Amino acid sequence: MARRRLGCHGDDGHGDEGPDLHNLVISDARIAAQIKNGKKGEMPSFAKKYDTRQIAAVVDYVRSLR
């Protein structure tokens, strides 16, 4: 499976403009909320781009980063 570019978090999730996504210590619900709602001045909302199932898949992917 080809790796998809994570945009601001870099190709490997180690961060670029955005923070490193490896070994996050926040809940899955919090990760999902940040993807859905964004973070003012830091991260756009993806609510119009991804549905709940797709956001859950992104959360699963983020959790797989080691």
PDB file of N, CA, C, O and CB in Angstrom:
ATOM      1  N   MET A   1       0.837  -1.181   0.000  1.00  0.00           N
ATOM      2  CA  MET A   1       0.000   0.000   0.000  1.00  0.00           C
ATOM      3  C   MET A   1       0.883   1.246   0.000  1.00  0.00           C
ATOM      4  O   MET A   1       1.817   1.361   0.795  1.00  0.00           O
ATOM      5  CB  MET A   1      -0.953  -0.003   1.216  1.00  0.00           C
ATOM      6  N   ALA A   2       0.580   2.159  -0.886  1.00  0.00           N
ATOM      7  CA  ALA A   2       1.375   3.385  -0.987  1.00  0.00           C
ATOM      8  C   ALA A   2       1.081   4.291   0.193  1.00  0.00           C
ATOM      9  O   ALA A   2      -0.056   4.372   0.658  1.00  0.00           O
ATOM     10  CB  ALA A   2       1.088   4.119  -2.312  1.00  0.00           C
ATOM     11  N   ARG A   3       2.095   4.962   0.667  1.00  0.00           N
ATOM     12  CA  ARG A   3       1.915   5.919   1.767  1.00  0.00           C
ATOM     13  C   ARG A   3       1.363   7.213   1.201  1.00  0.00           C
ATOM     14  O   ARG A   3       1.781   7.668   0.137  1.00  0.00           O
ATOM     15  CB  ARG A   3       3.257   6.177   2.524  1.00  0.00           C
ATOM     16  N   ARG A   4       0.425   7.797   1.918  1.00  0.00           N
ATOM     17  CA  ARG A   4      -0.166   9.053   1.494  1.00  0.00           C
ATOM     18  C   ARG A   4       0.496  10.199   2.237  1.00  0.00           C
ATOM     19  O   ARG A   4       0.845  10.081   3.411  1.00  0.00           O
ATOM     20  CB  ARG A   4      -1.688   9.055   1.731  1.00  0.00           C
ATOM     21  N   ARG A   5       0.660  11.289   1.543  1.00  0.00           N
ATOM     22  CA  ARG A   5       1.246  12.480   2.170  1.00  0.00           C
ATOM     23  C   ARG A   5       0.306  13.016   3.241  1.00  0.00           C
ATOM     24  O   ARG A   5      -0.894  13.161   3.008  1.00  0.00           O
ATOM     25  CB  ARG A   5       1.540  13.576   1.112  1.00  0.00           C
ATOM     26  N   LEU A   6       0.844  13.303   4.390  1.00  0.00           N
ATOM     27  CA  LEU A   6       0.060  13.804   5.507  1.00  0.00           C
ATOM     28  C   LEU A   6       0.070  15.325   5.588  1.00  0.00           C
ATOM     29  O   LEU A   6      -0.277  15.895   6.622  1.00  0.00           O
ATOM     30  CB  LEU A   6       0.573  13.223   6.796  1.00  0.00           C
ATOM     31  N   GLY A   7       0.463  15.975   4.516  1.00  0.00           N
ATOM     32  CA  GLY A   7       0.418  17.438   4.498  1.00  0.00           C
ATOM     33  C   GLY A   7       1.309  18.062   5.542  1.00  0.00           C
ATOM     34  O   GLY A   7       2.517  17.827   5.559  1.00  0.00           O
ATOM     35  N   CYS A   8       0.730  18.840   6.394  1.00  0.00           N
ATOM     36  CA  CYS A   8       1.497  19.603   7.384  1.00  0.00           C
ATOM     37  C   CYS A   8       2.275  18.730   8.364  1.00  0.00           C
ATOM     38  O   CYS A   8       3.205  19.205   9.015  1.00  0.00           O
ATOM     39  CB  CYS A   8       0.574  20.496   8.153  1.00  0.00           C
ATOM     40  N   HIS A   9       1.910  17.490   8.468  1.00  0.00           N
ATOM     41  CA  HIS A   9       2.586  16.595   9.408  1.00  0.00           C
ATOM     42  C   HIS A   9       3.715  15.814   8.749  1.00  0.00           C
ATOM     43  O   HIS A   9       4.305  14.932   9.372  1.00  0.00           O
ATOM     44  CB  HIS A   9       1.587  15.630  10.017  1.00  0.00           C
ATOM     45  N   GLY A  10       4.022  16.132   7.486  1.00  0.00           N
ATOM     46  CA  GLY A  10       5.115  15.490   6.777  1.00  0.00           C
ATOM     47  C   GLY A  10       4.720  14.139   6.204  1.00  0.00           C
ATOM     48  O   GLY A  10       3.683  13.577   6.556  1.00  0.00           O
ATOM     49  N   ASP A  11       5.551  13.634   5.327  1.00  0.00           N
ATOM     50  CA  ASP A  11       5.288  12.359   4.655  1.00  0.00           C
ATOM     51  C   ASP A  11       5.229  11.184   5.616  1.00  0.00           C
ATOM     52  O   ASP A  11       4.540  10.200   5.347  1.00  0.00           O
ATOM     53  CB  ASP A  11       6.345  12.098   3.617  1.00  0.00           C
ATOM     54  N   ASP A  12       5.933  11.271   6.721  1.00  0.00           N
ATOM     55  CA  ASP A  12       6.006  10.138   7.647  1.00  0.00           C
ATOM     56  C   ASP A  12       5.350  10.426   9.001  1.00  0.00           C
ATOM     57  O   ASP A  12       5.466   9.627   9.930  1.00  0.00           O
ATOM     58  CB  ASP A  12       7.450   9.749   7.861  1.00  0.00           C
ATOM     59  N   GLY A  13       4.669  11.557   9.110  1.00  0.00           N
ATOM     60  CA  GLY A  13       3.984  11.902  10.352  1.00  0.00           C
ATOM     61  C   GLY A  13       4.892  12.444  11.441  1.00  0.00           C
ATOM     62  O   GLY A  13       4.448  12.649  12.571  1.00  0.00           O
ATOM     63  N   HIS A  14       6.173  12.681  11.116  1.00  0.00           N
ATOM     64  CA  HIS A  14       7.106  13.200  12.122  1.00  0.00           C
ATOM     65  C   HIS A  14       7.052  14.712  12.254  1.00  0.00           C
ATOM     66  O   HIS A  14       7.798  15.307  13.032  1.00  0.00           O
ATOM     67  CB  HIS A  14       8.512  12.781  11.784  1.00  0.00           C
ATOM     68  N   GLY A  15       6.168  15.321  11.491  1.00  0.00           N
ATOM     69  CA  GLY A  15       6.001  16.767  11.611  1.00  0.00           C
ATOM     70  C   GLY A  15       6.713  17.518  10.520  1.00  0.00           C
ATOM     71  O   GLY A  15       7.734  17.075   9.994  1.00  0.00           O
ATOM     72  N   ASP A  16       6.166  18.643  10.195  1.00  0.00           N
ATOM     73  CA  ASP A  16       6.737  19.586   9.244  1.00  0.00           C
ATOM     74  C   ASP A  16       6.272  20.944   9.741  1.00  0.00           C
ATOM     75  O   ASP A  16       6.885  21.516  10.642  1.00  0.00           O
ATOM     76  CB  ASP A  16       6.287  19.294   7.729  1.00  0.00           C
ATOM     77  N   GLU A  17       5.206  21.462   9.170  1.00  0.00           N
ATOM     78  CA  GLU A  17       4.594  22.667   9.734  1.00  0.00           C
ATOM     79  C   GLU A  17       3.786  22.302  10.977  1.00  0.00           C
ATOM     80  O   GLU A  17       3.734  23.069  11.939  1.00  0.00           O
ATOM     81  CB  GLU A  17       3.691  23.371   8.684  1.00  0.00           C
ATOM     82  N   GLY A  18       3.158  21.126  10.952  1.00  0.00           N
ATOM     83  CA  GLY A  18       2.370  20.628  12.080  1.00  0.00           C
ATOM     84  C   GLY A  18       3.222  19.736  12.968  1.00  0.00           C
ATOM     85  O   GLY A  18       4.354  19.407  12.614  1.00  0.00           O
ATOM     86  N   PRO A  19       2.685  19.342  14.122  1.00  0.00           N
ATOM     87  CA  PRO A  19       3.457  18.542  15.076  1.00  0.00           C
ATOM     88  C   PRO A  19       3.627  17.078  14.662  1.00  0.00           C
ATOM     89  O   PRO A  19       2.924  16.577  13.785  1.00  0.00           O
ATOM     90  CB  PRO A  19       2.798  18.598  16.421  1.00  0.00           C
ATOM     91  N   ASP A  20       4.561  16.419  15.306  1.00  0.00           N
ATOM     92  CA  ASP A  20       4.793  14.982  15.164  1.00  0.00           C
ATOM     93  C   ASP A  20       3.549  14.232  15.639  1.00  0.00           C
ATOM     94  O   ASP A  20       2.998  14.549  16.693  1.00  0.00           O
ATOM     95  CB  ASP A  20       6.057  14.532  15.971  1.00  0.00           C
ATOM     96  N   LEU A  21       3.108  13.246  14.870  1.00  0.00           N
ATOM     97  CA  LEU A  21       1.912  12.476  15.215  1.00  0.00           C
ATOM     98  C   LEU A  21       2.227  11.140  15.877  1.00  0.00           C
ATOM     99  O   LEU A  21       1.312  10.382  16.200  1.00  0.00           O
ATOM    100  CB  LEU A  21       1.091  12.237  13.980  1.00  0.00           C
ATOM    101  N   HIS A  22       3.485  10.846  16.078  1.00  0.00           N
ATOM    102  CA  HIS A  22       3.881   9.574  16.681  1.00  0.00           C
ATOM    103  C   HIS A  22       3.656   9.592  18.197  1.00  0.00           C
ATOM    104  O   HIS A  22       3.950  10.579  18.871  1.00  0.00           O
ATOM    105  CB  HIS A  22       5.358   9.270  16.367  1.00  0.00           C
ATOM    106  N   ASN A  23       3.131   8.483  18.714  1.00  0.00           N
ATOM    107  CA  ASN A  23       2.982   8.271  20.158  1.00  0.00           C
ATOM    108  C   ASN A  23       2.235   9.401  20.873  1.00  0.00           C
ATOM    109  O   ASN A  23       2.659   9.855  21.936  1.00  0.00           O
ATOM    110  CB  ASN A  23       4.340   8.105  20.782  1.00  0.00           C
ATOM    111  N   LEU A  24       1.130   9.849  20.289  1.00  0.00           N
ATOM    112  CA  LEU A  24       0.332  10.897  20.924  1.00  0.00           C
ATOM    113  C   LEU A  24      -0.230  10.401  22.250  1.00  0.00           C
ATOM    114  O   LEU A  24      -0.563   9.224  22.390  1.00  0.00           O
ATOM    115  CB  LEU A  24      -0.810  11.351  19.993  1.00  0.00           C
ATOM    116  N   VAL A  25      -0.333  11.285  23.203  1.00  0.00           N
ATOM    117  CA  VAL A  25      -0.850  10.932  24.530  1.00  0.00           C
ATOM    118  C   VAL A  25      -2.222  11.569  24.779  1.00  0.00           C
ATOM    119  O   VAL A  25      -2.575  11.887  25.915  1.00  0.00           O
ATOM    120  CB  VAL A  25       0.142  11.374  25.623  1.00  0.00           C
ATOM    121  N   ILE A  26      -2.985  11.747  23.703  1.00  0.00           N
ATOM    122  CA  ILE A  26      -4.355  12.235  23.821  1.00  0.00           C
ATOM    123  C   ILE A  26      -5.293  11.120  23.363  1.00  0.00           C
ATOM    124  O   ILE A  26      -4.878  10.196  22.664  1.00  0.00           O
ATOM    125  CB  ILE A  26      -4.573  13.545  22.978  1.00  0.00           C
ATOM    126  N   SER A  27      -6.547  11.213  23.759  1.00  0.00           N
ATOM    127  CA  SER A  27      -7.517  10.160  23.445  1.00  0.00           C
ATOM    128  C   SER A  27      -7.871  10.128  21.963  1.00  0.00           C
ATOM    129  O   SER A  27      -7.686  11.109  21.242  1.00  0.00           O
ATOM    130  CB  SER A  27      -8.780  10.352  24.266  1.00  0.00           C
ATOM    131  N   ASP A  28      -8.383   8.979  21.524  1.00  0.00           N
ATOM    132  CA  ASP A  28      -8.849   8.847  20.153  1.00  0.00           C
ATOM    133  C   ASP A  28      -9.951   9.865  19.865  1.00  0.00           C
ATOM    134  O   ASP A  28     -10.004  10.438  18.777  1.00  0.00           O
ATOM    135  CB  ASP A  28      -9.353   7.420  19.892  1.00  0.00           C
ATOM    136  N   ALA A  29     -10.829  10.088  20.846  1.00  0.00           N
ATOM    137  CA  ALA A  29     -11.914  11.054  20.672  1.00  0.00           C
ATOM    138  C   ALA A  29     -11.353  12.458  20.443  1.00  0.00           C
ATOM    139  O   ALA A  29     -11.876  13.207  19.618  1.00  0.00           O
ATOM    140  CB  ALA A  29     -12.846  11.045  21.899  1.00  0.00           C
ATOM    141  N   ARG A  30     -10.308  12.810  21.159  1.00  0.00           N
ATOM    142  CA  ARG A  30      -9.683  14.131  21.006  1.00  0.00           C
ATOM    143  C   ARG A  30      -9.019  14.268  19.637  1.00  0.00           C
ATOM    144  O   ARG A  30      -9.112  15.319  19.003  1.00  0.00           O
ATOM    145  CB  ARG A  30      -8.645  14.368  22.119  1.00  0.00           C
ATOM    146  N   ILE A  31      -8.347  13.202  19.178  1.00  0.00           N
ATOM    147  CA  ILE A  31      -7.733  13.223  17.848  1.00  0.00           C
ATOM    148  C   ILE A  31      -8.827  13.405  16.795  1.00  0.00           C
ATOM    149  O   ILE A  31      -8.695  14.234  15.895  1.00  0.00           O
ATOM    150  CB  ILE A  31      -6.919  11.912  17.583  1.00  0.00           C
ATOM    151  N   ALA A  32      -9.905  12.630  16.910  1.00  0.00           N
ATOM    152  CA  ALA A  32     -11.013  12.719  15.959  1.00  0.00           C
ATOM    153  C   ALA A  32     -11.621  14.118  15.961  1.00  0.00           C
ATOM    154  O   ALA A  32     -11.932  14.660  14.900  1.00  0.00           O
ATOM    155  CB  ALA A  32     -12.088  11.675  16.289  1.00  0.00           C
ATOM    156  N   ALA A  33     -11.792  14.702  17.135  1.00  0.00           N
ATOM    157  CA  ALA A  33     -12.368  16.040  17.238  1.00  0.00           C
ATOM    158  C   ALA A  33     -11.461  17.079  16.576  1.00  0.00           C
ATOM    159  O   ALA A  33     -11.950  18.002  15.925  1.00  0.00           O
ATOM    160  CB  ALA A  33     -12.606  16.406  18.711  1.00  0.00           C
ATOM    161  N   GLN A  34     -10.159  16.934  16.737  1.00  0.00           N
ATOM    162  CA  GLN A  34      -9.243  17.891  16.121  1.00  0.00           C
ATOM    163  C   GLN A  34      -9.249  17.749  14.603  1.00  0.00           C
ATOM    164  O   GLN A  34      -9.151  18.749  13.892  1.00  0.00           O
ATOM    165  CB  GLN A  34      -7.821  17.699  16.664  1.00  0.00           C
ATOM    166  N   ILE A  35      -9.363  16.520  14.096  1.00  0.00           N
ATOM    167  CA  ILE A  35      -9.457  16.325  12.651  1.00  0.00           C
ATOM    168  C   ILE A  35     -10.754  16.955  12.137  1.00  0.00           C
ATOM    169  O   ILE A  35     -10.749  17.684  11.144  1.00  0.00           O
ATOM    170  CB  ILE A  35      -9.399  14.810  12.289  1.00  0.00           C
ATOM    171  N   LYS A  36     -11.845  16.671  12.812  1.00  0.00           N
ATOM    172  CA  LYS A  36     -13.154  17.156  12.389  1.00  0.00           C
ATOM    173  C   LYS A  36     -13.273  18.676  12.513  1.00  0.00           C
ATOM    174  O   LYS A  36     -13.690  19.345  11.569  1.00  0.00           O
ATOM    175  CB  LYS A  36     -14.243  16.487  13.209  1.00  0.00           C
ATOM    176  N   ASN A  37     -12.913  19.210  13.653  1.00  0.00           N
ATOM    177  CA  ASN A  37     -13.148  20.624  13.952  1.00  0.00           C
ATOM    178  C   ASN A  37     -11.969  21.548  13.657  1.00  0.00           C
ATOM    179  O   ASN A  37     -12.139  22.763  13.557  1.00  0.00           O
ATOM    180  CB  ASN A  37     -13.515  20.762  15.378  1.00  0.00           C
ATOM    181  N   GLY A  38     -10.780  20.977  13.519  1.00  0.00           N
ATOM    182  CA  GLY A  38      -9.591  21.787  13.345  1.00  0.00           C
ATOM    183  C   GLY A  38      -9.177  22.431  14.654  1.00  0.00           C
ATOM    184  O   GLY A  38      -9.748  22.149  15.708  1.00  0.00           O
ATOM    185  N   LYS A  39      -8.191  23.287  14.578  1.00  0.00           N
ATOM    186  CA  LYS A  39      -7.702  24.007  15.747  1.00  0.00           C
ATOM    187  C   LYS A  39      -7.395  25.426  15.285  1.00  0.00           C
ATOM    188  O   LYS A  39      -6.496  25.646  14.474  1.00  0.00           O
ATOM    189  CB  LYS A  39      -6.430  23.309  16.385  1.00  0.00           C
ATOM    190  N   LYS A  40      -8.146  26.375  15.805  1.00  0.00           N
ATOM    191  CA  LYS A  40      -8.080  27.758  15.335  1.00  0.00           C
ATOM    192  C   LYS A  40      -6.635  28.256  15.211  1.00  0.00           C
ATOM    193  O   LYS A  40      -5.850  28.209  16.158  1.00  0.00           O
ATOM    194  CB  LYS A  40      -8.861  28.666  16.282  1.00  0.00           C
ATOM    195  N   GLY A  41      -6.324  28.726  14.019  1.00  0.00           N
ATOM    196  CA  GLY A  41      -5.002  29.278  13.758  1.00  0.00           C
ATOM    197  C   GLY A  41      -3.904  28.256  13.564  1.00  0.00           C
ATOM    198  O   GLY A  41      -2.762  28.623  13.289  1.00  0.00           O
ATOM    199  N   GLU A  42      -4.232  26.961  13.702  1.00  0.00           N
ATOM    200  CA  GLU A  42      -3.194  25.936  13.603  1.00  0.00           C
ATOM    201  C   GLU A  42      -3.509  24.828  12.603  1.00  0.00           C
ATOM    202  O   GLU A  42      -2.622  24.361  11.889  1.00  0.00           O
ATOM    203  CB  GLU A  42      -2.967  25.330  14.947  1.00  0.00           C
ATOM    204  N   MET A  43      -4.787  24.404  12.551  1.00  0.00           N
ATOM    205  CA  MET A  43      -5.146  23.270  11.701  1.00  0.00           C
ATOM    206  C   MET A  43      -6.558  23.479  11.153  1.00  0.00           C
ATOM    207  O   MET A  43      -7.469  23.832  11.903  1.00  0.00           O
ATOM    208  CB  MET A  43      -5.052  21.928  12.493  1.00  0.00           C
ATOM    209  N   PRO A  44      -6.744  23.264   9.845  1.00  0.00           N
ATOM    210  CA  PRO A  44      -8.082  23.439   9.285  1.00  0.00           C
ATOM    211  C   PRO A  44      -9.013  22.298   9.696  1.00  0.00           C
ATOM    212  O   PRO A  44      -8.562  21.222  10.088  1.00  0.00           O
ATOM    213  CB  PRO A  44      -8.008  23.531   7.762  1.00  0.00           C
ATOM    214  N   SER A  45     -10.307  22.551   9.599  1.00  0.00           N
ATOM    215  CA  SER A  45     -11.313  21.519   9.825  1.00  0.00           C
ATOM    216  C   SER A  45     -11.395  20.617   8.595  1.00  0.00           C
ATOM    217  O   SER A  45     -11.301  21.090   7.463  1.00  0.00           O
ATOM    218  CB  SER A  45     -12.698  22.151  10.138  1.00  0.00           C
ATOM    219  N   PHE A  46     -11.570  19.327   8.825  1.00  0.00           N
ATOM    220  CA  PHE A  46     -11.753  18.389   7.731  1.00  0.00           C
ATOM    221  C   PHE A  46     -13.158  17.797   7.737  1.00  0.00           C
ATOM    222  O   PHE A  46     -13.397  16.766   7.107  1.00  0.00           O
ATOM    223  CB  PHE A  46     -10.715  17.280   7.811  1.00  0.00           C
ATOM    224  N   ALA A  47     -14.092  18.439   8.444  1.00  0.00           N
ATOM    225  CA  ALA A  47     -15.471  17.939   8.571  1.00  0.00           C
ATOM    226  C   ALA A  47     -16.179  17.841   7.225  1.00  0.00           C
ATOM    227  O   ALA A  47     -16.998  16.943   7.030  1.00  0.00           O
ATOM    228  CB  ALA A  47     -16.272  18.841   9.500  1.00  0.00           C
ATOM    229  N   LYS A  48     -15.889  18.730   6.309  1.00  0.00           N
ATOM    230  CA  LYS A  48     -16.542  18.690   4.997  1.00  0.00           C
ATOM    231  C   LYS A  48     -15.851  17.734   4.036  1.00  0.00           C
ATOM    232  O   LYS A  48     -16.418  17.367   3.007  1.00  0.00           O
ATOM    233  CB  LYS A  48     -16.577  20.079   4.390  1.00  0.00           C
ATOM    234  N   LYS A  49     -14.641  17.333   4.364  1.00  0.00           N
ATOM    235  CA  LYS A  49     -13.876  16.450   3.480  1.00  0.00           C
ATOM    236  C   LYS A  49     -14.011  14.978   3.878  1.00  0.00           C
ATOM    237  O   LYS A  49     -14.063  14.107   3.010  1.00  0.00           O
ATOM    238  CB  LYS A  49     -12.405  16.853   3.487  1.00  0.00           C
ATOM    239  N   TYR A  50     -14.067  14.693   5.189  1.00  0.00           N
ATOM    240  CA  TYR A  50     -14.110  13.317   5.674  1.00  0.00           C
ATOM    241  C   TYR A  50     -15.354  13.066   6.499  1.00  0.00           C
ATOM    242  O   TYR A  50     -15.748  13.907   7.307  1.00  0.00           O
ATOM    243  CB  TYR A  50     -12.872  13.001   6.495  1.00  0.00           C
ATOM    244  N   ASP A  51     -15.982  11.899   6.298  1.00  0.00           N
ATOM    245  CA  ASP A  51     -17.118  11.521   7.143  1.00  0.00           C
ATOM    246  C   ASP A  51     -16.588  10.832   8.407  1.00  0.00           C
ATOM    247  O   ASP A  51     -15.381  10.643   8.557  1.00  0.00           O
ATOM    248  CB  ASP A  51     -18.109  10.581   6.366  1.00  0.00           C
ATOM    249  N   THR A  52     -17.479  10.468   9.292  1.00  0.00           N
ATOM    250  CA  THR A  52     -17.093   9.885  10.584  1.00  0.00           C
ATOM    251  C   THR A  52     -16.257   8.623  10.411  1.00  0.00           C
ATOM    252  O   THR A  52     -15.289   8.414  11.142  1.00  0.00           O
ATOM    253  CB  THR A  52     -18.333   9.568  11.412  1.00  0.00           C
ATOM    254  N   ARG A  53     -16.620   7.792   9.462  1.00  0.00           N
ATOM    255  CA  ARG A  53     -15.884   6.545   9.210  1.00  0.00           C
ATOM    256  C   ARG A  53     -14.467   6.837   8.728  1.00  0.00           C
ATOM    257  O   ARG A  53     -13.517   6.180   9.152  1.00  0.00           O
ATOM    258  CB  ARG A  53     -16.626   5.680   8.173  1.00  0.00           C
ATOM    259  N   GLN A  54     -14.326   7.811   7.851  1.00  0.00           N
ATOM    260  CA  GLN A  54     -13.010   8.174   7.338  1.00  0.00           C
ATOM    261  C   GLN A  54     -12.144   8.806   8.430  1.00  0.00           C
ATOM    262  O   GLN A  54     -10.941   8.553   8.493  1.00  0.00           O
ATOM    263  CB  GLN A  54     -13.150   9.134   6.155  1.00  0.00           C
ATOM    264  N   ILE A  55     -12.747   9.616   9.276  1.00  0.00           N
ATOM    265  CA  ILE A  55     -11.993  10.207  10.391  1.00  0.00           C
ATOM    266  C   ILE A  55     -11.511   9.109  11.328  1.00  0.00           C
ATOM    267  O   ILE A  55     -10.381   9.164  11.812  1.00  0.00           O
ATOM    268  CB  ILE A  55     -12.863  11.236  11.165  1.00  0.00           C
ATOM    269  N   ALA A  56     -12.363   8.099  11.593  1.00  0.00           N
ATOM    270  CA  ALA A  56     -11.946   6.973  12.440  1.00  0.00           C
ATOM    271  C   ALA A  56     -10.768   6.233  11.808  1.00  0.00           C
ATOM    272  O   ALA A  56      -9.875   5.775  12.521  1.00  0.00           O
ATOM    273  CB  ALA A  56     -13.126   5.998  12.669  1.00  0.00           C
ATOM    274  N   ALA A  57     -10.756   6.112  10.482  1.00  0.00           N
ATOM    275  CA  ALA A  57      -9.633   5.458   9.792  1.00  0.00           C
ATOM    276  C   ALA A  57      -8.352   6.271   9.953  1.00  0.00           C
ATOM    277  O   ALA A  57      -7.272   5.703  10.120  1.00  0.00           O
ATOM    278  CB  ALA A  57      -9.954   5.267   8.293  1.00  0.00           C
ATOM    279  N   VAL A  58      -8.466   7.593   9.903  1.00  0.00           N
ATOM    280  CA  VAL A  58      -7.285   8.442  10.110  1.00  0.00           C
ATOM    281  C   VAL A  58      -6.774   8.292  11.538  1.00  0.00           C
ATOM    282  O   VAL A  58      -5.566   8.211  11.759  1.00  0.00           O
ATOM    283  CB  VAL A  58      -7.614   9.927   9.810  1.00  0.00           C
ATOM    284  N   VAL A  59      -7.678   8.254  12.501  1.00  0.00           N
ATOM    285  CA  VAL A  59      -7.283   8.039  13.903  1.00  0.00           C
ATOM    286  C   VAL A  59      -6.545   6.708  14.029  1.00  0.00           C
ATOM    287  O   VAL A  59      -5.501   6.642  14.678  1.00  0.00           O
ATOM    288  CB  VAL A  59      -8.529   8.063  14.846  1.00  0.00           C
ATOM    289  N   ASP A  60      -7.075   5.650  13.419  1.00  0.00           N
ATOM    290  CA  ASP A  60      -6.409   4.342  13.458  1.00  0.00           C
ATOM    291  C   ASP A  60      -5.004   4.431  12.850  1.00  0.00           C
ATOM    292  O   ASP A  60      -4.054   3.857  13.382  1.00  0.00           O
ATOM    293  CB  ASP A  60      -7.251   3.283  12.704  1.00  0.00           C
ATOM    294  N   TYR A  61      -4.885   5.146  11.746  1.00  0.00           N
ATOM    295  CA  TYR A  61      -3.574   5.300  11.111  1.00  0.00           C
ATOM    296  C   TYR A  61      -2.604   6.044  12.033  1.00  0.00           C
ATOM    297  O   TYR A  61      -1.461   5.624  12.212  1.00  0.00           O
ATOM    298  CB  TYR A  61      -3.711   6.049   9.770  1.00  0.00           C
ATOM    299  N   VAL A  62      -3.071   7.144  12.612  1.00  0.00           N
ATOM    300  CA  VAL A  62      -2.214   7.909  13.524  1.00  0.00           C
ATOM    301  C   VAL A  62      -1.752   7.030  14.678  1.00  0.00           C
ATOM    302  O   VAL A  62      -0.590   7.092  15.079  1.00  0.00           O
ATOM    303  CB  VAL A  62      -2.959   9.148  14.062  1.00  0.00           C
ATOM    304  N   ARG A  63      -2.646   6.219  15.211  1.00  0.00           N
ATOM    305  CA  ARG A  63      -2.286   5.316  16.318  1.00  0.00           C
ATOM    306  C   ARG A  63      -1.267   4.256  15.885  1.00  0.00           C
ATOM    307  O   ARG A  63      -0.537   3.725  16.723  1.00  0.00           O
ATOM    308  CB  ARG A  63      -3.544   4.627  16.867  1.00  0.00           C
ATOM    309  N   SER A  64      -1.211   3.944  14.591  1.00  0.00           N
ATOM    310  CA  SER A  64      -0.270   2.930  14.111  1.00  0.00           C
ATOM    311  C   SER A  64       1.157   3.475  13.980  1.00  0.00           C
ATOM    312  O   SER A  64       2.103   2.698  13.850  1.00  0.00           O
ATOM    313  CB  SER A  64      -0.736   2.388  12.767  1.00  0.00           C
ATOM    314  N   LEU A  65       1.319   4.798  14.013  1.00  0.00           N
ATOM    315  CA  LEU A  65       2.637   5.390  13.872  1.00  0.00           C
ATOM    316  C   LEU A  65       3.492   5.106  15.094  1.00  0.00           C
ATOM    317  O   LEU A  65       3.084   5.378  16.223  1.00  0.00           O
ATOM    318  CB  LEU A  65       2.524   6.888  13.645  1.00  0.00           C
ATOM    319  N   ARG A  66       4.645   4.575  14.873  1.00  0.00           N
ATOM    320  CA  ARG A  66       5.583   4.251  15.960  1.00  0.00           C
ATOM    321  C   ARG A  66       6.945   4.772  15.637  1.00  0.00           C
ATOM    322  O   ARG A  66       7.874   4.601  16.426  1.00  0.00           O
ATOM    323  CB  ARG A  66       5.650   2.746  16.209  1.00  0.00           C
TER     324      ARG A  66
END
